[in-house]
Amino acid sequence: MNKVKTAIFTMSLILFSLIGIKKLIYMYQTKDLKNKEELILNESIRVLSECFDLENKNKRTLNESIVLIEYCLEEYRYKN
């Protein structure tokens, strides 16, 4: 009877360990995916900000600004 209890305890310990490892791997993959998405978003923001040339926005007419925005979106939309 004592061997059966030890076997059940060992099997339970292994099972819970595997479940814990699986959850840790899932959490790491989720965190890694969020970091990649954030990096892609930050890179897109940087590229579009440079393209929009916000520092010189007062020197352009409204129509020129619209054309510039359309160009930037078409040019850089699918880069990442």
Backbone bond lengths (Angstrom), bond angles and torsions (degrees), N, CA, C in turn:
res aa  C-N    CA-C-N  psi(-1)  N-CA   C-N-CA  omega(-1)  CA-C   N-CA-C  phi
1 M - - - 1.453 - - 1.526 111.15 -
2 N 1.308 116.97 -35.61 1.452 121.57 -178.72 1.523 110.96 -66.52
3 K 1.323 117.68 -35.52 1.466 121.97 178.58 1.527 110.67 -67.78
4 V 1.319 116.32 -35.79 1.470 120.73 178.96 1.533 109.59 -65.64
5 K 1.316 117.64 -43.88 1.469 121.12 178.64 1.529 110.56 -62.87
6 T 1.316 116.62 -41.00 1.464 120.64 179.03 1.523 110.56 -65.09
7 A 1.328 116.42 -41.40 1.466 120.70 179.40 1.527 110.54 -64.74
8 I 1.320 116.98 -43.78 1.467 120.85 179.52 1.528 109.83 -64.49
9 F 1.318 117.70 -43.50 1.461 121.66 178.37 1.529 110.50 -61.02
10 T 1.339 116.96 -44.99 1.462 121.29 -179.80 1.522 110.83 -63.97
11 M 1.311 117.30 -44.15 1.473 121.08 179.28 1.530 110.63 -63.98
12 S 1.327 116.60 -40.00 1.466 120.15 178.33 1.519 110.80 -65.27
13 L 1.322 115.48 -42.42 1.460 120.01 179.02 1.525 111.11 -61.90
14 I 1.316 117.98 -43.70 1.467 122.41 178.57 1.521 110.14 -64.49
15 L 1.332 117.36 -43.60 1.463 121.57 -179.02 1.532 110.97 -62.09
16 F 1.340 116.54 -48.10 1.463 119.61 -179.84 1.530 111.67 -66.40
17 S 1.327 116.45 -34.03 1.463 119.70 176.71 1.520 110.70 -64.55
18 L 1.331 116.82 -43.71 1.467 120.42 179.26 1.524 111.07 -64.23
19 I 1.326 116.68 -40.53 1.470 120.25 177.89 1.529 109.89 -63.28
20 G 1.328 117.07 -42.75 1.468 120.79 178.92 1.516 111.94 -63.55
21 I 1.326 117.05 -42.79 1.471 121.01 178.59 1.516 110.20 -63.22
22 K 1.336 116.50 -41.44 1.468 120.47 178.97 1.531 110.80 -61.55
23 K 1.329 117.23 -42.18 1.472 120.72 178.88 1.532 111.33 -65.92
24 L 1.332 117.01 -39.66 1.461 120.12 178.01 1.525 111.02 -63.76
25 I 1.326 117.15 -42.01 1.466 120.87 178.36 1.526 109.89 -62.92
26 Y 1.329 117.26 -42.99 1.467 121.24 179.07 1.529 110.95 -62.06
27 M 1.356 116.34 -43.47 1.462 119.52 179.64 1.528 110.84 -63.71
28 Y 1.320 117.53 -39.76 1.458 121.22 179.48 1.521 110.62 -65.60
29 Q 1.346 117.16 -43.20 1.469 120.50 179.45 1.519 110.65 -63.99
30 T 1.320 118.16 -39.91 1.457 121.95 178.87 1.527 110.77 -64.48
31 K 1.330 116.19 -43.61 1.465 120.50 179.02 1.523 110.51 -64.46
32 D 1.329 116.64 -41.20 1.460 121.33 179.20 1.523 110.85 -63.76
33 L 1.337 116.84 -41.29 1.462 121.01 178.87 1.525 111.00 -64.47
34 K 1.328 117.36 -40.94 1.464 120.47 178.39 1.524 110.53 -64.19
35 N 1.338 116.88 -40.72 1.462 120.28 178.55 1.526 110.90 -63.10
36 K 1.333 117.70 -41.43 1.465 120.83 179.21 1.527 110.41 -64.48
37 E 1.338 116.35 -43.37 1.457 119.52 178.90 1.525 110.83 -62.74
38 E 1.326 116.43 -40.20 1.461 119.99 179.62 1.524 110.86 -66.52
39 L 1.331 117.26 -39.97 1.466 120.01 177.40 1.524 111.37 -63.32
40 I 1.327 117.02 -42.70 1.469 120.91 179.07 1.525 109.74 -63.52
41 L 1.329 116.75 -43.69 1.466 120.75 179.83 1.521 111.08 -63.54
42 N 1.328 117.01 -44.43 1.463 119.86 179.68 1.527 111.48 -64.40
43 E 1.319 117.57 -39.23 1.463 120.66 178.04 1.530 110.32 -65.42
44 S 1.329 116.65 -41.11 1.466 120.16 178.21 1.524 110.82 -63.06
45 I 1.313 116.31 -42.36 1.468 120.39 179.08 1.522 110.01 -62.04
46 R 1.322 116.65 -43.64 1.465 120.66 -179.26 1.530 110.86 -62.62
47 V 1.331 116.77 -47.00 1.470 120.81 -177.70 1.526 110.52 -64.54
48 L 1.316 116.71 -45.08 1.468 119.28 -179.05 1.525 111.53 -68.25
49 S 1.315 117.89 -35.89 1.465 120.14 177.69 1.520 110.83 -63.67
50 E 1.325 116.39 -40.80 1.470 119.40 176.74 1.524 110.59 -65.31
51 C 1.306 116.38 -40.82 1.464 119.85 -178.27 1.532 111.39 -67.61
52 F 1.324 117.67 -39.82 1.459 120.75 -178.05 1.521 112.35 -68.52
53 D 1.316 117.50 -22.04 1.465 122.52 178.81 1.533 110.31 52.51
54 L 1.305 114.89 62.25 1.468 120.93 -175.44 1.525 113.30 -67.26
55 E 1.317 117.13 -22.90 1.462 119.41 -179.81 1.526 111.90 -66.52
56 N 1.308 117.50 -30.30 1.467 121.49 -177.80 1.527 112.40 -106.15
57 K 1.307 117.36 22.62 1.460 119.95 -175.57 1.532 112.50 -64.55
58 N 1.321 117.89 -28.05 1.464 119.84 -178.73 1.524 112.38 -75.70
59 K 1.314 117.08 -14.62 1.463 120.90 -179.34 1.527 112.21 -87.90
60 R 1.323 117.17 -6.28 1.463 120.82 -177.92 1.518 110.59 -107.43
61 T 1.315 114.47 153.76 1.463 119.07 172.84 1.522 108.27 -79.80
62 L 1.295 115.52 169.55 1.456 120.61 -179.90 1.526 110.80 -62.24
63 N 1.313 116.61 -42.97 1.466 120.50 -179.97 1.531 111.53 -64.14
64 E 1.321 117.71 -39.87 1.458 120.64 177.65 1.531 110.72 -64.37
65 S 1.316 115.96 -38.59 1.461 119.93 178.41 1.520 111.01 -64.95
66 I 1.309 116.80 -41.80 1.464 120.74 178.88 1.526 110.42 -63.69
67 V 1.321 116.73 -43.92 1.469 120.22 178.30 1.529 110.02 -61.89
68 L 1.311 117.65 -42.33 1.462 121.50 179.19 1.529 111.13 -63.29
69 I 1.306 117.34 -43.61 1.465 121.11 178.86 1.524 110.72 -63.20
70 E 1.336 117.28 -44.01 1.464 120.28 178.03 1.526 111.11 -61.45
71 Y 1.321 116.18 -41.74 1.463 120.20 178.62 1.531 110.67 -62.24
72 C 1.315 116.67 -47.53 1.466 120.35 -177.33 1.529 111.12 -62.54
73 L 1.311 116.21 -43.14 1.463 119.00 179.76 1.521 111.65 -64.64
74 E 1.322 116.83 -41.86 1.462 119.32 178.43 1.525 111.77 -68.22
75 E 1.312 117.05 -38.28 1.464 121.41 -175.47 1.528 111.99 -74.24
76 Y 1.320 117.95 -39.82 1.458 121.26 -170.32 1.525 115.26 -112.92
77 R 1.309 117.18 3.16 1.478 120.52 -175.10 1.523 111.80 -61.55
78 Y 1.303 118.65 -44.16 1.463 121.42 -171.58 1.525 112.76 -106.74
79 K 1.328 118.37 18.67 1.467 120.51 -178.81 1.513 111.59 -67.28
80 N 1.342 117.98 -39.02 1.459 120.83 -177.87 1.489 107.06 -99.74
